[in-house]
Amino acid sequence: MQNVLNTLRVLEEVAARQPVGVAELARATDIPKSSVQRALRTLQTAGWIRPAGGNVTRWAVTTKALHVGRHAAGELSLRDVAVPVMEDLRRRIDETIHLAIPEGDKVVLIERLETSKPVRIFLALGTNLPIHASAHGKAVLAAGSAAMVERLLADGLPRHTDTTITDPGALRTELEEIRKRGYSTNDGEWRSDVSAVAAAVMDHTGQPVASISINMPTSRMTDESRSAYGVLVREAAAAVGAALGTRTDVPASRWDEGSSRKLSPEAS
């Protein structure tokens, strides 16, 4: 029984402190390192945790918790909460809306609502997006820990297009701007034909657990639409976070009002 309790305590601490190593977990739980290591091996075998950023000495939780959580009595999963907000956002602006979750040094698309416009961006569910060269990724980076940013910079910033940010100083500046305005942008930094704005969804511990984006062909993104859509996606992410238990000034009910009214960038 004690081994089971230790394993559950280690899982909770990994979730709260990720990415985290054995020594920090041992201090936080007051469990011997050898017992922590056994618990970590058990959790990895069961699919609950994974090495963070390819470094086996530090750990992060997987998305398995989301799948289990959606069966918890009286609780809503990320998708359950996010999809109605995304639906409302799509109706109002008629652009493609994506939901993504962080997975180590990338973000993964898990939901997509498409625009009715004939020219659109299509990204398959399960697509991995580079964390430094996508709106989703930069939103998560800006909302995450400084250690997360430094690990990314230590690994280097691969170039994907002519507009990809590859200079560490430039990325730090960009992330600070994202924190100030509450949303990120992508101007063809991963694929030259794809532009987007995104905002991070925060959980009750203040950690980014997902991001919501508005995506469109680069040819359709203007300075006016970029800023207007940025405000809308920031409010959408805050509404999802509020429903998940995050303290926010944007009530979830904000997205229940006037959902049938389609907004243009100028109207917002």
N, C-alpha and C positions, 0 to 999 in steps of 0.2 A: 504493500500500500504506500509506503514512504517513497518508493521509487516513482510511482505514478504521480504522487503529489509534487515531487521534485521536478519531474518532467513538465507538468502543467505550469509550475512557477517559472521555470526557465522559458517556456513558450510565451508567457505573459510578459516577461522582461525583454525578450527579443523583440516582441511587437512594440513595446514602449520605447526601446532604446536603439532600434536597428539603424544602421548596421552596428553590431556589437560583437566583441570578442569574449573568449572564455574567462579571462581574468576579471573583466568588468562584470560579467554575469555572476561570477563567484562572489564578488564583493557585494553586489546588489541583493543577492538571494541568501547570502551567508551559507552557501552550500559548497562543499569541497570541490576543487577544480576537477578531480577525477569523476565525481558524480555529475557535474555539469557537462563534461565531455560525453558521458554515457547518455545523458538526456538529449544532447544535441544530435548524437548519432541516431537515436531512436526517432526523433522528430524529423530528421532528414530522410530516413528510410520511409517514414509514413507520409512524406510529402508536405509537411507543414512548414519547413524552413529550407533555405537554400544558401549557398555561399554568396556573399555580397560582392559584386564586382569581380567575380572570379577568384577572390581571396578566401581560401578555406578557413582562415583564422577569424573571419568576421562573418556574421550571419544576419539574415533578414527573413521575414515571413513570406510565404508564397500566397497566391490568391485562393488557396484552399479554404481559408477562413471565410471568404466571401460566400463560397458555395454552402458551407455549413451554416453560416449565419442567416441565410435566407430562410432556413427552416425553423429558426428560433421563434417561439410563440410571441406574438405581438410586436415583432421587429421586422423592419423592411430592409431588404438588401440594397446595395448600391444601385443596381439596375432598376429595381422597383421604384426607388426614389427618383432617379435621374431621368428615366424615359419620359414621364409626363412633363417635366420641365423642358426637356429637349424637344418634345412634340410641340409645346407651346412656342418655343423659340423658332422652330422651323416654320410654323404657320405664320408667324409675324414677319419673318424676313425672307422666307423661301430660299434658303441656302442649306447646304449639307451640314449636318451637325454630327460630331463625333464625341464619343466617350472613351477615354483611355485610362489605363492604370500603370503606375511605375513598376518596373521589374528590373532591378539592378541598374545597369548603365543604359537602359533604354526604357521606352514606354510602349505599351501594347494596346492596340485598338480592340475594344470589346463590344462596342455598339455603334451603329451608324443609322442615321435617318437622312434620306436623300432629298435633294431639291427636286422640284418639278421642272426646272429649266433644262432645256435640251443639252446645253453645254455644262458639264458637271465634272467633279473630281470623284474618282472611284478608288477607294483603298479597301482591300479585303479585310474582314475581321481577322484578328490575329497578326496583322502587319506590325512589325517592330519599327519604331521610329527612333532616330538618333536623338539622344537627350539634349544635345547642344545645338541641333540644327532643325528643330521642329518647335512649333508653338506649344504643343503639349509638353515637350521635354523642358523647355525653358521656363514654363509656368511652374512645373514641379521643382526644378532646380532653384528658382527664386524663392519658393516657399519652404524649401527644405533646409537642411543644416549646412553650415559652412564646411564641415568635414566632407559632406557629399560633393560639394563643388571642388574642393581641393583634390579629392581622389580622381575626379573627372579630368581636371587639368593635368594631374600627374601622368595620366595615361595618354595625353595628347588629344587634339581636336581635329579629327579627320575632315578634309575638305570634300564636300559633295557637289557644290556648284560654285559659281563665281562670287556669290553673296554669303556663303557659309562663314560664320565667325570662327576663325582659327587662332586668333591672338588671345591669350589668357586675360590680358588687361581689358581688351575690348569686351570680352564675355562678362567679366566682373562688372563693368560699367553698364552693360545691357541688363544684367540681372538686377542691379540697383534701380534702374528705371522701371523695370517690371514691378518691383516691390512698391514703388511709389504710386504707380497708376493702377495696379491690381490686375493687370492682364499682360500677356505676351503677344508678340507678333512673329510671323514667319513670312518673309518676302522672298520666296523661292530659294530658301537656304538648303533645303533637302532635295527637292525637285524644282527646277526652274519654273514649271507650269503650275505649281501649287502654292497658294498663299492662304494664311489663316490667322485667326486670333484665338487665344485660349486663356482660361483661368483655372487655377488649381482649386480642387475641392478638399477642404480640410476636415479632419476627424476631430473627435472631442479632446484629443491630446495635443492638437495643434500641428499635426503632421499631414502632409499632402497624401491623400489616398487615391486620388483620381484627378482628371482634368477634363474639361468640356471645351470643345472648339467649334468655331464656325469656319468652314472651308469653302474655297471657291477657286476657279482658275485665276491665275495671277493677272490676266488681262481684265478681270472684272473687279479687282480690288483697287479702290481709290483711297486717297488720304482721308476723305470724308467718311467713307464706309468703314475704314479701318478703325477710326476712333469711336464712331457710333456703335459698331458691332462689339468693340472692346468693352464698352460700358455694359452692353446687354449680356455678354458672356460672363463678365465679372458678377453681375447680379444673379445670373443663372447658377453659377458655381456656388455662390453664397447661399442661395435658396436650397440647393441640394445638401450643402454642409449643415444648414440649420435643421433640416429634416433628419439628418444623421446624428444630430446632437451637438453640433458645433455652435458655440455662441456667436451670433452675428447680428448686425443691425438690419439685415435684409430678411424679412419674414418670408417663409415658404409660401404664404398666401398671396404674396406679390405676383406670383405666376399664375394664380387662379383668376386674376382680374383682367378683363379685357382681352382674353386669349384669342378671341376671334378677330381682333383688330390687327391687320397686317401693317407692320411698320417699315417704312423706308429709312435709310440712314439719316436723311434730313429730318424725319419726323421724330427720331429718338434723340 
